[in-house]
Amino acid sequence: MARRASGFVSRMELQVVLPNESPAMPVRRLVELARDAEDLGYSTAWLPDHVLPPGEYGDTFGGLYEPLVTIGHLSAVTERLRFGTSVLVAPLRSPFVLAKQVATLQELSAGRVILGLGVGWNRPELEAVGADYGSRGAVTDDAIAVMTHLLSGGAAPYRGRRFSYEEGVFGPVPQLPVPLMIGGNSDAALRRAARYGDIWQGIPNGPDHFAERARTLADLAGDREVAATLRIQWEDDVSVGRKVDEIVRYRQAGAASIAVHVGDHDRAGDRMAALAEALADSG
């Protein structure tokens, strides 16, 4: 059983990105890692997403196992750990089906789901499934709008720019709202997070750049509160001490929480434990 950490790790809401990019990983390993993360005091586990990438799953393309289905499985074998998508590529999916899936997961998991969305970056993947690369941002905005309507129990008719319906009943309507996370560093991603999101998850480009993006987000959001968070990678040649130093620098730059991709499934468990212990000791 993994040792439960306390102190700094829980105060700063340390989070983990589960390794979901290797066909060689036994499925049971994801269950083991999710349970270890919960025992160690991690608040949230994130899962990446790709549907039809142009290359093999691995360093570039994560999401071998579909993240929403995987979250359904992992939430059934954990009790406290939250789960989110980091990030689900919105233009690859029907927003009506996605809203139904997320609402169902939120109810089945007793409110432990975060919907993390992005516009996607890989043109071949988007085009392979019939999505238009050039309009992916606008499609994502329209998808968020109709999903927000559905998940909040909005009634028919709904008339949007791309997605509309004249009649229909949506359910389940989640008893607890589904937090929306928007990923990305671009100005468009910040505008989207400021308008729709509860959470913004940035991509590392140095603490000073993160602080600038977080300030821009706050200015755009105005009276809305949007948590500025970050997702980072644990590189193979980096010690736990150096990774702790990096996390602390981002925390000082204003990151409300930091999600760490801890590497491949062979080393992920040891790294999660080492990081949780080191951060607890630093607090």
N, C-alpha and C positions, 0 to 999 in steps of 0.2 A: 504494500500500500504506500502511495506517495505521501510524503510528509506535508502537512498543511502549513502554509506560510501565513504570516500576519504582518502588521505594521505597514511599511511603505507600499508593498505590493497591492494590498487591498485598498489603501487610501487613494492610490493613483489609478485604480481600475486597470491593472495590467491585463492585457488580452492576448490571445494566441490565434495564429492562423494555422489551421490543421493542414498537414501535408496531404494533399489530394491530387497528386500529379503523377503517381507512379503505378503503372499496371502491375508491378511486382509486389506491391504492398498487399498483404492479406487484409481482407475486409475487416476482420476482427480487430486489426490494429487501430483503426479509427475509433472503435468503441473503447479500447484500452486507453488511448490518448485522451479522449473526451472525459473519461472517468478520472484519469490522473489530473487533468486540468482542473476539474471541479475540486478534487481533494487538495490541490495545491493552492487554492484560493483565487484562481483566475476567474474573472467575472464573465467573460464572453469568449466563445470560440467562433472563428469566422471560416467560411468555406468559399473558395473561388469558383468561377464559372466560365466554361467554354462549351459550346454545343457542337460545333463542327470546324475545329481549327485546321489550318492548312498544313500543320506539322504535328509530329508526335507529342503526346503529353509528356511534360518534363519541366525543364528549367523555365521555358517560356510560357507554356500553356498548362495551367492548372485546371482543376474541376473535372477530373476523370469521372468521378461519380457525381451525378446531378445533385446540386447542392440542396435543393428543397426536399427531395426524397431522402437524402442523407440526413438532413436535419430532423425529419420525422423519425428516422430510426434512432438517432443519437439522443433526441429528447426523451425517448421512451426508456432509455437506460441511464439517465441522469435525473437529478432532482432540482438543482439550483442553477446550473450553468446556462447562461443565455447563448443563443446561436444566431448568427447573422451571415449574410452573403456579402462577400468582399471581392469584387462586386458582381451582382447579377447583371448581365447585359440586357437592358430593357428592350431594345429594338428586335431582339431575337425571339420575342414571345408575344402572345396575345395578352393584352392587359386584363381582359376579362377572366381568362384562365388563371393568370398569375394572381389576381386578386382572390380568386376562389381558393387557390392553393395556400396562399399566405394566411387568409382568414381561418382556414381549417387547421393549419399548423399552430396558429396562435391559440386556438381553443384547445387542441390536443396537448400542447406543451404547457398549459396554464400560464400563458402570457410571456413566454421566454424567447420570442422571435423578434429580430430586427431585420427589416428589409433594406439591404444595401443595394443601390442601383447605380449604374453608370451607362454611358452612351456606347461603349465599345470603342476599340482602337484598331482592330484588325479588319481591313477592308475585305480580303478574301473570305473570311468567315461570314461576315454580314452578307456579302453577295451570294455566298453558297446557299444560304437559306432564304434568299429572295428579299432581303432587307436592303434599303437604299442607304449607302454610306453617307452621302451628302446631307440627307435630312435626318440623320439619326438623333441629333440633339432635339429638334422640334418634335420628332416622334416620341422621344422620352418624356418631354414636357407634357404632351397630350396624354400619354399613358399614365403618368403620375396623376394628372387631373381626374381622369375617369376612375382610377383605382381609389383615390382619396374619396371620391363620391360614393363608390360602392362600399368601401370598408367602414365608412361613417354611417352607413344605413340609409343613404340617400335613395329617394324613390324615383321611379320612372315618371316622365320621360327625362332623359339626359341628352343634351345636344352639345357636342364638342366639335372642335375643328376637324379631327380625324375619326374619333370614336364616339358614336351616338347609339342610343337605343330608345325606342318608343314605349316598349313595355317589357316587363320582366321583373322577377323577384330575386334578390341576391341574399344569400345566407351561407354560412353563419355570419352574422355581424359580430365581430370580436367584442367581448366584454371589456377587454383592456385594449387601448389603442395600440396599433403596430407602429413602433418608431421607424422613421424613414431616415436612412443614411445615404448621403450623396458622396460619391468618391470622385477624386480628380483634383488637379492643381490649377486648371485653366480658369480664366475669368468666367467663362460660361458655367463651369462646374460650381464656382462660388455663387454666381447669381442663382443657379438652380437650388443650391443648398439654402441660400438666404430666403428664397421664396417658399420652398416646399419642405425643407429638411428639418429634422430634429438634431441631426448629427452630420458633420462634415468630416470625411476621412481623407487626409492629404497623403501625398507621396513624398518621401524624403528628398530634399534638395538642400539640406543644411538647416540648422536651427534658425538662423537669421531669416532665411527665405520663408520658413514655416511661420515665424512670427509675423512677417509682412502679410502673408496670405490670411492668417487668422485675424489680423487687424482689418484687412479689406472685407473679410466675411462679416465681421461685427458691424462695420459701417453699412454694408449692404442690407444686413438683417434688421437694423434699426431696433425697434422694440422687441422683435422676436429673439428668443434665446436659442442659438444653435451651437452645440458643443463642437469645439475644434479638436479633432483627434488625428491620429497618424498611424500608418501601417509601415513597418520597416522589416527588412530582411536580415537574418543572422547569417553572415557570410562564413564560408568554411574555415577561413584562416583567422577568424576573430575570436578572442578569448571572452569568457563571461565577464571579466572585469571591464574590458573595452566596451562590451555591449551595454553594461550597466552605466558606464560613463556617457554613452550616447543617449540612452534613455533619459538620464538625469538632465542632460543639456536640452533635450526636447521638452521635457517637463518644465524646465525653467523658462523655455520660450513660449509656454502657454498651452501645451498639449494636455487636454483633459484626460485622455487615455491613450495608450500606445499598444497597438496590436503587433506582435512579433511573429514573423514566420520563422519557426525554429529549425528549419532544415528538413532533410528527408526523414522518412519514417523510422530509419534505423537509429538515428540520434535524437529524434524529437523529444522522446520521453526524458532522457537524461538532461537535455538542455532546458526543458521546461522546469525541471526540479532545481537545476543549478541556478537558473535565473531567478526563480521565486525565492530561493534561499539567500542569494546575494543581495537582492533588493530588500528583503526583510531585514537582513543584517545592516544594510546601509541606512535603514530608518531608525 
